[in-house]
């Protein structure tokens, strides 16, 4: 198992020293210590990699062409700061000796810093005396899709959310009802089920825990709830009203593309993702498309390739936009075909 740095060491690094302890711990878990042999490059001048790098042991040369402009040695004050952090990189970084280093996702670090500097006091008010902790916030902030959302939107989202207490067995949303709120689980666990003609009791789609979200499909597609969510345990949820959800999260999250742009994505190695019902899919679909009905999207995410750029389609754009949100929220790259797909396209 890769070695990770403890919080005591991480708090010596700038700007990690300004983060809350739980965020330092999470960054440490996601940034294990790596090694690099003498003479090899961490990055080269002009690179646009999205990493914040710190040397933990050994020495690194910062070079402009063939000239060494500076040497950064582990354990020195300079090593507490990121290596040549600008993008594109203003110089190259080569290991002068065998080194150990950590690489932190720069987007994740930036969103945590922004959150810490703009939202800590206000979000504390959301708990209303409940000792819920900030684990759910850390999970949400680490979701790659949230990196696309302006920090001001994220702050506004947390401020506008309402906490609701729920008991085990209580139904939070019911299949067939109108959608009114988007939810984040902050304590406890929930069960997601869907009623079908063959199974009135409902088939299990998923279990949700702290940091998981639900309720977005009906809000995005302006349709009825397509599943029932029931509390498995006592717990707490944070909810965001439909209008706030669409303004703050949905609009910045979705990447709408024209038919020509969609075809270019697929021609470049992307994949059509048809989220209509199988019967609709069989009546006509783009060549090479795969069928993943919207109501199975959460259940079947593990069948999709996280390295593929998907283009979600349906007949109008409503269901496909809901599917694209679900995929984007979970780290997939997914565009939405504007206006929907038709056999004549």
C-alpha positions as CSV (number, residue, x, y, z in Angstrom):
1,X,0.0,0.0,0.0
2,X,1.3,3.4,-0.9
3,X,2.6,5.6,1.9
4,X,0.5,8.7,2.8
5,X,1.6,11.7,4.8
6,X,0.0,12.5,8.1
7,X,-1.8,15.8,8.8
8,X,1.1,17.1,10.9
9,X,3.4,17.1,7.9
10,X,0.7,18.4,5.5
11,X,0.0,21.4,7.7
12,X,3.7,22.5,7.1
13,X,2.9,23.0,3.4
14,X,1.6,26.2,1.9
15,X,-1.3,26.7,1.2
16,X,-2.4,23.4,2.8
17,X,-1.7,24.9,6.2
18,X,-4.8,27.2,5.8
19,X,-7.2,24.3,5.3
20,X,-9.5,22.7,7.9
21,X,-8.0,19.5,9.5
22,X,-10.5,17.1,7.8
23,X,-9.7,18.6,4.4
24,X,-6.0,18.1,5.0
25,X,-6.6,14.5,5.9
26,X,-8.7,14.0,2.7
27,X,-6.0,15.5,0.5
28,X,-3.4,13.3,2.2
29,X,-5.4,10.2,1.4
30,X,-5.8,11.2,-2.2
31,X,-2.1,12.2,-2.6
32,X,0.1,9.2,-1.7
33,X,3.9,9.6,-1.7
34,X,5.5,8.9,-5.1
35,X,9.1,8.2,-6.1
36,X,11.1,9.4,-9.1
37,X,14.7,8.4,-10.0
38,X,17.6,10.8,-10.4
39,X,17.6,12.5,-13.8
40,X,13.9,12.0,-14.6
41,X,11.5,14.9,-15.0
42,X,8.5,15.8,-12.9
43,X,7.4,18.2,-15.6
44,X,8.8,20.2,-18.5
45,X,8.7,23.8,-19.4
46,X,5.4,24.7,-21.1
47,X,3.5,21.7,-19.6
48,X,-0.1,22.3,-18.7
49,X,-0.6,19.5,-16.1
50,X,-3.1,20.2,-13.4
51,X,-1.0,19.1,-10.3
52,X,0.3,20.9,-7.3
53,X,3.7,19.3,-6.5
54,X,5.8,19.2,-3.3
55,X,9.2,17.5,-2.9
56,X,9.3,15.4,0.2
57,X,12.8,14.0,0.1
58,X,15.9,14.6,-2.1
59,X,16.6,17.5,-4.4
60,X,14.9,18.9,-7.6
61,X,16.5,21.1,-10.2
62,X,14.4,23.9,-11.8
63,X,15.7,24.4,-15.3
64,X,15.3,26.9,-18.1
65,X,16.6,25.1,-21.1
66,X,20.0,23.7,-20.2
67,X,20.5,26.1,-17.3
68,X,19.8,25.2,-13.7
69,X,18.1,28.3,-12.2
70,X,17.4,26.9,-8.7
71,X,17.7,23.7,-6.6
72,X,14.8,22.9,-4.2
73,X,15.9,20.5,-1.4
74,X,13.4,18.7,0.8
75,X,13.2,20.0,4.3
76,X,14.0,23.6,3.3
77,X,11.5,26.6,3.5
78,X,11.3,26.6,-0.3
79,X,10.1,23.0,-0.3
80,X,7.1,23.9,1.8
81,X,5.8,25.7,-1.3
82,X,4.5,24.1,-4.6
83,X,7.1,23.6,-7.3
84,X,6.8,26.2,-10.2
85,X,3.1,26.3,-9.8
86,X,2.2,28.5,-12.7
87,X,0.4,27.1,-15.8
88,X,1.9,26.6,-18.3
89,X,5.0,25.6,-16.3
90,X,7.6,28.4,-16.5
91,X,10.5,25.9,-16.2
92,X,11.3,22.2,-16.1
93,X,11.7,20.2,-12.9
94,X,14.2,17.4,-12.9
95,X,15.2,15.1,-10.0
96,X,18.8,15.8,-9.1
97,X,18.7,12.8,-6.8
98,X,16.2,10.0,-6.2
99,X,13.2,11.9,-4.8
100,X,9.9,11.4,-3.1
101,X,7.1,13.8,-3.8
102,X,3.3,14.3,-3.6
103,X,1.0,15.5,-6.4
104,X,-2.3,17.1,-5.4
105,X,-5.1,17.7,-7.8
106,X,-5.0,21.5,-8.3
107,X,-8.7,21.8,-9.0
108,X,-9.6,20.0,-5.8
109,X,-7.1,22.1,-3.8
110,X,-8.5,25.3,-5.3
111,X,-12.1,24.4,-4.5
112,X,-11.2,23.5,-0.9
113,X,-9.3,26.7,-0.4
114,X,-12.2,28.8,-1.9
115,X,-14.7,27.0,0.3
116,X,-12.5,27.5,3.4
117,X,-12.1,31.2,2.7
118,X,-15.6,32.0,1.8
119,X,-18.0,29.6,3.4
120,X,-16.9,28.3,6.7
121,X,-18.8,30.6,9.0
122,X,-22.1,30.6,7.0
123,X,-22.2,26.9,6.5
124,X,-21.7,26.4,10.3
125,X,-25.2,28.0,10.6
126,X,-26.7,25.2,8.6
127,X,-26.2,22.6,11.3
128,X,-28.4,24.5,13.7
129,X,-26.7,22.9,16.7
130,X,-26.5,19.4,15.2
131,X,-23.1,17.8,15.5
132,X,-23.2,16.4,11.9
133,X,-19.6,17.2,11.1
134,X,-18.4,18.3,7.7
135,X,-17.7,14.9,6.1
136,X,-20.5,15.3,3.7
137,X,-19.2,18.7,2.6
138,X,-15.7,17.2,2.0
139,X,-17.3,14.5,-0.2
140,X,-19.2,17.0,-2.2
141,X,-16.3,19.3,-2.7
142,X,-14.1,16.4,-3.9
143,X,-16.6,15.5,-6.6
144,X,-14.9,16.3,-9.8
145,X,-18.1,17.7,-11.4
146,X,-18.2,20.4,-8.8
147,X,-14.9,21.7,-10.1
148,X,-16.8,23.1,-13.0
149,X,-19.2,25.1,-10.9
150,X,-18.2,28.7,-9.9
151,X,-17.1,28.9,-6.3
152,X,-19.8,31.6,-5.6
153,X,-22.4,29.1,-6.8
154,X,-21.2,26.4,-4.4
155,X,-21.2,28.9,-1.5
156,X,-24.7,30.0,-2.4
157,X,-25.8,26.3,-2.6
158,X,-24.7,25.6,0.9
159,X,-26.3,28.8,2.2
160,X,-29.6,28.1,0.6
161,X,-29.9,24.4,1.7
162,X,-32.2,23.4,4.5
163,X,-31.5,20.6,6.9
164,X,-34.3,18.0,7.4
165,X,-34.3,15.2,10.0
166,X,-35.7,11.8,8.9
167,X,-36.6,8.6,10.7
168,X,-35.8,5.0,9.6
169,X,-38.6,3.9,7.2
170,X,-39.7,7.4,6.3
171,X,-40.2,8.0,2.6
172,X,-38.3,11.1,1.4
173,X,-39.5,11.1,-2.2
174,X,-42.1,8.9,-3.9
175,X,-42.2,7.6,-7.4
176,X,-44.8,9.5,-9.5
177,X,-44.8,12.6,-7.4
178,X,-43.7,16.1,-8.7
179,X,-40.0,17.0,-8.1
180,X,-39.4,19.9,-5.7
181,X,-36.0,19.4,-4.0
182,X,-32.5,18.1,-4.6
183,X,-31.1,16.2,-1.7
184,X,-27.7,15.4,-0.1
185,X,-27.3,12.7,2.5
186,X,-25.5,14.1,5.5
187,X,-26.2,11.4,8.1
188,X,-27.6,7.9,7.8
189,X,-28.4,5.7,4.8
190,X,-31.3,5.6,2.2
191,X,-32.7,3.0,-0.2
192,X,-33.7,3.8,-3.8
193,X,-36.4,1.6,-5.3
194,X,-38.4,1.7,-8.5
195,X,-41.9,0.2,-9.0
196,X,-42.5,-1.8,-12.2
197,X,-45.6,-3.5,-13.5
198,X,-44.0,-6.8,-12.7
199,X,-42.8,-5.7,-9.2
200,X,-45.2,-3.4,-7.3
201,X,-43.0,-3.7,-4.2
202,X,-40.2,-2.0,-6.1
203,X,-36.8,-3.3,-7.3
204,X,-33.7,-2.1,-5.5
205,X,-31.7,0.4,-7.5
206,X,-29.1,1.7,-5.0
207,X,-28.2,2.4,-1.4
208,X,-27.1,5.9,-0.6
209,X,-24.8,7.1,2.2
210,X,-23.1,10.3,3.5
211,X,-22.2,12.6,0.6
212,X,-24.5,10.9,-1.9
213,X,-27.2,12.9,-3.7
214,X,-30.6,12.2,-5.2
215,X,-33.6,13.9,-6.7
216,X,-32.0,15.7,-9.6
217,X,-33.6,13.7,-12.4
218,X,-37.1,15.1,-11.9
219,X,-35.8,18.6,-11.5
220,X,-33.7,18.6,-14.6
221,X,-36.2,16.9,-16.9
222,X,-39.3,18.6,-15.3
223,X,-40.9,15.2,-15.0
224,X,-42.4,13.0,-12.2
225,X,-40.1,11.3,-9.7
226,X,-38.9,8.0,-11.3
227,X,-38.0,6.3,-8.1
228,X,-38.8,6.1,-4.4
229,X,-36.2,6.9,-1.7
230,X,-36.8,5.6,1.8
231,X,-34.6,6.1,4.9
232,X,-32.9,2.8,6.0
233,X,-31.8,4.5,9.2
234,X,-32.4,7.7,11.2
235,X,-30.6,10.5,9.5
236,X,-30.3,14.0,8.2
237,X,-30.6,15.4,4.6
238,X,-29.8,18.8,3.2
239,X,-32.3,19.9,0.5
240,X,-32.1,22.5,-2.2
241,X,-35.2,23.9,-3.9
242,X,-35.7,23.2,-7.6
243,X,-35.1,26.8,-8.8
244,X,-31.9,27.1,-6.8
245,X,-30.7,23.7,-8.0
246,X,-31.3,24.6,-11.7
247,X,-29.6,28.0,-11.4
248,X,-26.7,27.1,-9.2
249,X,-25.8,23.5,-10.1
250,X,-27.6,22.2,-13.2
251,X,-26.8,25.0,-15.6
252,X,-23.1,25.2,-15.0
253,X,-22.8,21.4,-14.8
254,X,-24.2,20.6,-18.3
255,X,-22.3,20.8,-21.6
256,X,-24.9,21.2,-24.4
257,X,-23.6,20.4,-27.9
258,X,-25.0,20.7,-31.4
259,X,-25.4,17.7,-33.7
260,X,-22.3,18.6,-35.5
261,X,-20.3,18.9,-32.3
262,X,-21.7,15.6,-31.0
263,X,-20.7,13.8,-34.2
264,X,-17.2,15.2,-33.9
265,X,-17.0,13.9,-30.3
266,X,-18.0,10.4,-31.4
267,X,-15.7,10.5,-34.4
268,X,-12.8,11.4,-32.0
269,X,-13.4,8.3,-29.9
270,X,-16.5,9.3,-28.0
271,X,-19.7,7.2,-27.6
272,X,-23.4,7.9,-28.2
273,X,-25.4,7.1,-25.0
274,X,-29.1,6.7,-25.7
275,X,-31.1,7.0,-22.4
276,X,-34.5,6.3,-23.8
277,X,-36.5,3.1,-23.1
278,X,-35.4,-0.1,-25.0
279,X,-38.5,0.0,-27.1
280,X,-37.6,3.6,-28.2
281,X,-34.0,2.6,-28.8
282,X,-35.0,-0.3,-31.0
283,X,-37.1,1.9,-33.2
284,X,-34.0,3.8,-34.3
285,X,-30.8,5.1,-32.9
286,X,-27.4,6.5,-34.0
287,X,-25.0,3.8,-35.3
288,X,-22.9,2.4,-32.5
289,X,-25.0,3.9,-29.7
290,X,-25.4,2.0,-26.4
291,X,-28.7,2.0,-24.6
292,X,-28.8,2.9,-20.9
293,X,-32.4,3.9,-19.8
294,X,-32.4,6.9,-17.5
295,X,-34.0,5.0,-14.6
296,X,-31.1,2.5,-14.7
297,X,-28.4,5.1,-15.0
298,X,-27.2,5.0,-11.3
299,X,-27.4,1.2,-11.2
300,X,-25.4,0.6,-14.4
301,X,-22.7,3.3,-14.0
302,X,-20.1,0.5,-13.5
303,X,-20.7,-0.7,-17.1
304,X,-19.5,2.6,-18.5
305,X,-15.9,3.5,-19.3
306,X,-14.7,6.5,-17.2
307,X,-12.2,7.3,-20.0
308,X,-14.8,7.7,-22.7
309,X,-16.4,11.0,-23.7
310,X,-20.2,10.2,-23.9
311,X,-22.9,12.1,-25.7
312,X,-26.2,11.6,-24.0
313,X,-29.3,11.6,-26.2
314,X,-33.1,11.2,-26.0
315,X,-35.9,12.6,-28.2
316,X,-36.1,16.0,-26.6
317,X,-33.0,16.6,-24.4
318,X,-34.8,16.3,-21.1
319,X,-34.0,12.8,-20.1
320,X,-30.5,13.0,-21.6
321,X,-29.7,16.2,-19.6
322,X,-30.7,14.3,-16.4
323,X,-28.5,11.4,-17.4
324,X,-25.6,13.7,-18.3
325,X,-25.9,15.4,-14.9
326,X,-25.7,12.0,-13.1
327,X,-22.7,11.0,-15.1
328,X,-20.9,14.3,-14.7
329,X,-21.6,14.4,-11.0
330,X,-19.7,11.1,-10.7
331,X,-16.7,12.1,-12.7
332,X,-17.6,11.0,-16.3
333,X,-17.2,13.2,-19.3
334,X,-20.7,13.6,-20.8
335,X,-22.2,16.1,-23.2
336,X,-25.9,16.5,-24.0
337,X,-27.3,16.7,-27.6
338,X,-29.2,20.0,-27.8
339,X,-32.8,19.5,-28.9
340,X,-32.7,15.7,-28.9
341,X,-32.1,13.1,-31.5
342,X,-34.4,12.0,-34.3
343,X,-34.0,9.2,-37.0
344,X,-33.6,11.9,-39.6
345,X,-30.6,13.5,-37.9
